[in-house]
Amino acid sequence: MKGLIVAIVCTIAFTGQVSFANSEAEWEDLIPADQLAEELGQEGITTERDEGANRLYPIPMPFPRPYPYPAPLLRCFASNLQGQMFHAHGYDVYLTQRLALNRCYRQSRVCISRGCRYY
């Protein structure tokens, strides 16, 4: 019940009674709508929406952003002094090379980067 009363009060407060004229003198100062339209002419009545509707051509849509294609897959290699080869797969050169070196470092202390190949 309280919610209903609050809703009614808020509705009246936001969209409530608006008095344009408080006395007879103020009513005389108001201009009728027909007279106001004649004084303004067509220029005062147009809106942005009307101007947009009178265009001869439609507004072109922006180009869609290109789909980001995935980078080619890499295979990077690293080896230790004993000649064992370690490899890793990935899309980023630096991260994939680092993964291959980390796999090598798990087995030995000295590792050498042997490069990467796209495939």
Secondary structure by P-SEA (a helix, b strand, c coil): caaaaaaaaaaaaacccccccccaaaaaacccaaaaaaaacccccccaaaaaaaccccccccccccccccccbbbbbbbcccccccccccccaaaaaaaaaaaaaacccbbbbcccccc
